[in-house]
Amino acid sequence: MEKRLNLTFEAALLLALFALLGLSLVASPVPPRNEVLISGWLLADEDRMDDAVLVVELEGRDCLFAELFDNGQFFFRLPVGTKATLLFIKPGHLPKEVVVDTHNAMITPKAQRENRKVRFEVVLEEESKRPGRRYEGPVGSIHFVRGTGTMKVKHDLRVVADDRSPANSMSGSTAHAREQ
């Protein structure tokens, strides 16, 4: 007696879809061991980010491609053993810099598992909340500890007077006029 498997077209299609889904989960892109996938969200008071810019400067000389979507999500890859400065810019907001140093990111097997993908958020502040001010330097840094590869994050949100600001140049010229 011969057994036949009678599958309807819908059942066969459903089976094929599950097979493709399983294959896509197994074959999801994982960054190679010689690079770190950086991703995250750029946030501001309003939801629109289509006028925002992300600049990724590698070793102070080369710019890398980075995707920044209208919803504020960003992605890019950094080679292991490099240092990059990320500049987040949006009109009407104070620009922010973040430094990422990938030296030691893949130094141990545990570091290789944990540091393949690094995620963080950057929140931009409106210029109107701090007129005539700018951040003193990078607002944050991400680096990896020698020996273990543990990720360390530092924040520095100090602001200083922005000499290029019209508000500060006006007060400076007024003070100079009073001295004369």
C-alpha atoms as one frame of an Amber mdcrd trajectory, in Angstrom:
protein
   0.000   0.000   0.000   1.452   3.307  -1.065   0.969   6.339   1.179   0.559
   9.708  -0.431   0.921  12.992   1.284  -1.790  15.327   0.082  -0.834  18.910
   0.833  -3.016  21.740  -0.249  -1.421  24.684  -1.977  -1.947  26.848   1.120
  -0.272  24.298   3.399   2.724  23.990   1.058   3.026  27.775   0.877   2.868
  28.035   4.663   5.531  25.342   5.010   7.791  27.194   2.558   7.307  30.459
   4.471   8.308  28.827   7.761  11.380  27.323   6.096  12.421  30.747   4.762
  11.811  32.367   8.144  13.976  29.752   9.863  16.720  30.239   7.290  16.643
  34.026   7.734  17.028  33.681  11.505  20.064  31.436  11.117  21.623  33.596
   8.407  21.071  36.981  10.091  24.050  39.259   9.482  26.628  39.202  12.256
  29.544  41.601  11.978  32.868  39.878  11.375  35.408  39.822  14.209  37.353
  42.657  12.635  34.555  45.232  12.933  31.964  46.510  15.391  28.404  47.325
  14.354  27.372  50.642  15.908  23.657  51.385  16.013  21.284  53.513  17.979
  18.847  56.370  17.992  19.264  60.102  17.543  16.539  61.855  19.515  15.339
  65.461  19.727  12.234  67.266  20.967  10.460  66.691  17.686  10.118  63.380
  15.899  11.328  64.605  12.496  14.965  63.723  11.811  15.040  64.110   8.040
  17.211  67.235   8.406  19.697  65.656  10.835  23.228  64.602   9.835  25.626
  62.019  11.252  29.311  62.419  10.365  31.672  59.538  11.218  35.315  60.628
  11.049  37.804  57.766  11.294  41.249  58.480  12.781  40.804  62.218  12.151
  41.136  61.895   8.389  38.585  59.602   6.675  34.795  59.757   6.680  32.813
  56.521   6.863  29.367  55.860   5.473  26.642  55.896   8.125  22.922  55.444
   7.629  20.673  57.863   9.502  16.978  57.287   8.897  14.187  59.855   9.161
  13.063  58.254  12.435  16.508  58.885  14.000  17.837  55.325  13.858  21.472
  55.024  12.741  23.835  52.211  11.683  27.475  51.968  10.668  30.465  49.679
  11.094  33.835  50.555  12.621  36.991  48.532  12.051  38.476  47.060  15.225
  41.597  48.926  16.372  40.447  52.375  15.257  39.184  55.564  16.852  36.249
  57.497  15.407  34.591  60.794  16.198  30.837  60.868  15.614  29.233  64.250
  15.044  25.448  64.515  15.383  23.999  67.687  13.836  20.436  68.989  13.512
  19.444  72.581  12.687  18.292  74.505  15.765  20.040  72.089  18.154  23.432
  71.997  19.867  25.664  69.562  17.946  27.123  66.666  19.921  30.309  64.650
  19.461  30.882  61.096  20.690  34.273  59.347  20.485  34.360  55.573  19.923
  37.659  53.708  20.299  37.460  50.060  19.162  40.955  49.051  20.314  40.571
  45.934  22.528  36.918  45.450  21.468  37.550  41.861  20.337  40.458  40.938
  22.630  38.770  37.946  24.357  36.103  35.439  23.279  33.649  37.044  25.733
  34.406  40.505  24.319  33.858  39.147  20.802  30.359  37.978  21.785  29.397
  41.117  23.690  30.972  43.840  21.546  29.958  42.816  18.037  26.995  45.163
  18.298  27.154  48.396  20.312  23.937  50.384  20.775  23.341  53.800  22.317
  21.162  56.909  22.092  22.102  60.534  21.560  19.659  63.234  22.663  20.045
  66.665  21.034  19.101  69.785  22.972  17.510  72.827  21.374  19.804  75.867
  21.048  17.037  78.043  22.510  17.436  76.261  25.866  21.129  77.270  26.053
  21.577  80.367  23.888  25.181  81.301  23.202  26.492  78.007  24.567  28.164
  74.905  23.123  29.513  71.671  24.527  33.131  71.960  25.647  34.156  68.807
  23.785  32.834  65.339  23.094  29.794  64.649  25.284  30.664  60.994  25.554
  33.227  58.347  24.825  33.059  54.598  24.390  36.192  52.498  24.734  37.113
  48.920  25.560  39.382  47.961  28.473  42.742  46.371  27.667  42.878  42.783
  28.877  39.136  42.090  29.121  37.539  44.083  26.302  34.849  45.326  28.691
  33.030  48.330  27.255  33.338  51.569  29.252  31.208  54.657  28.676  32.005
  58.171  29.902  29.793  61.272  29.768  30.809  64.939  29.862  27.999  67.430
  29.323  29.895  70.601  30.276  28.962  73.617  28.210  30.946  76.781  27.568
  30.298  80.111  25.888  30.230  79.802  22.116  32.505  82.540  20.742  30.845
  82.140  17.335  27.389  82.850  18.773  25.782  86.209  17.853  24.572  86.511
  21.466  28.134  86.357  22.804  29.696  88.545  20.129  27.161  91.290  20.885
  27.863  91.256  24.610  31.607  91.237  23.923  31.399  94.291  21.667  29.267
  96.109  24.244  31.829  95.394  26.961  34.607  96.598  24.658  32.692  99.829
  23.923  32.261 100.494  27.660  36.023 100.121  28.256  36.807 102.873  25.751
